[in-house]
Amino acid sequence: MTRIVATLSAWSARLEDRRVQPILSAALVTLVWATLVFVLGAGGPRDYWFEDDPLLFAISKSAATPISFFVEHSLVQHALNPVEVVPMLFASFWVDTRIASSIDTLPLVAMAHSALSTLLAALLLQRLLARFVPIAAAAAAACLWLLLPSTQSTLEFASTRCYQEGLVFSLIALLFCHRYLERDRVADLAGALVAAAFAMWSKELFVATLPTLLGLLLLRARRYRAFFALVVLCFACASYRIWAVGWTLRYAMDPPRITDVFALARQIPRLSFASGIGYVAWALVLAGLAAIVVRRPERRGIVAIFLVTTLVAWLTLLPITHALLQHNTGVTVWSRSLFVVNTIFAAACGWLLGELRQRRAAFLGATFVFALGTYAALASIQAWNSLKQPLWAETLLVLQHPNAVFISDAEAHWYFEGLERLYRDRPFPVVIHKGMSRAEIAHIQVRPDVPWYRLEGGVMVSCDPSACLQ
């Protein structure tokens, strides 16, 4: 018994060692990530394409160098959303196409790349938060971030890697900014600005939130010259965007009405957890922030930064208000849109846990929020399997029957267009989809002996041509 007590005491002392804590915390975050990817099957290298992936990878594969996505108009414009400028995404995909040994291994490489980007983002989030809170609280926030449905969605969908890598560059920019505020070195400020530019070229959600956060931090520290440099960077990125796609800011959807804006605000907690438990989690965090404001006036500036950044992240969702309100029950492809909001939420959770002075309260709070996140993660993985399974099956059927005609009712009709472009070096069947006009369908000519099939939920059903086209 004495030996057991001595062993436990030794382990406890080792856990208190500040040199060991960062290693253990990083190991915990990596363990949660590995469990999600390799045990529960969230994303991972065995998955196949989904919706936008084939078309975007076909475009990426066609370029000679990744620089082309920054300087050639025809490549700078997003294939599916002409008003969005995300050259870093295509450059990232270009790397995948060069690493993959063949078109058959490209999905494996792409999904592995996305999974590793997610792990890197989680470790950087932990490292950034550890500058301000105990490392255990930082690790808890990073683990919660991994479990949230928005993170799960970016794991499952290769074309949403821009969220992950945009966050990676954002966290690097914030780490450089923190070092600049500590050391006042120009090199650190330059590193922050370069990383911020890469983040804004990764996903346009970061164009609003990252400069806002950096600007608030610089103004709070009275670094006005650095703030001016940030403003210059924002103008430079805006000028680049105007050169690339013009002055338009209009998204493909209709602008929301004022009632829709308030409806979206009410739905944010539900959307962030993809269920009603989000209201519980958000109520706890907002109550904690309110308590901090009342009891610790010196922390009001930090709380204000959290709230302002969250408000800006919410405003970036307004162009897609209609889609979010239509898909507000459970996990959908739109769950990824809450990525930045949920990242700020997870960071706020970590900061609140670090502010709790009683270890028992901090442990209970972390356990409760972690349990909510685990529930959301399991529901998210199950929902994504249901979303992707039919498309996986239909992809295999199409590739295995090049001498056939298929009729698809898939909402993402551009998927098969992209698949045909991506596999252009191989025989490919005729696929009639929702994006084709009657004139295009009428011009399709095939031999009388070619079989016709209708794709229904991952199964092909033989049909007569005249009946199929009705």
Secondary structure, DSSP 4 states (H G I P E B T S, - for coil): -HHHHHHHHHHHHHHH-TTTHHHHHHHHHHHHHHIIIIIS-SS-TT----TTHHHHHHHHHH-SSTTHHHH-HHHHB-SS-TT-B-HHHHHHHHHHHHHSSSTTTHHHHHHHHHHHHHHHHHHHHHHHHTTTS-HHHHHHHHHHHHHSHHHHHHHH-GGGHHHHHHHHHHHHHHHHHHHHHHH--HHHHHHHHHHHHHHHHH-THHHHHHHHHHHHHHHHTT-HHHHHHHHHHHHHHHHHHHHHH-S----SSPPPPHHHHHHHHHHHHHHHHTSTHHHHHHHHHHHHHHHHHHH-GGGHHHHHHHHHHHHHHHHTTGGGHHHHHHT-SS--GGGGGGHHHHHHHHHHHHHHHHH---HHHHHHHHHHHHHHHHHHHHHHHHHHHHHHHHHHHHHHHHHH-SSSEEEE--S-THHHHHHHHHTTTS---EEE-TTS-HHHHHT----TTS-EEEEETTEEEE--HHHHT-
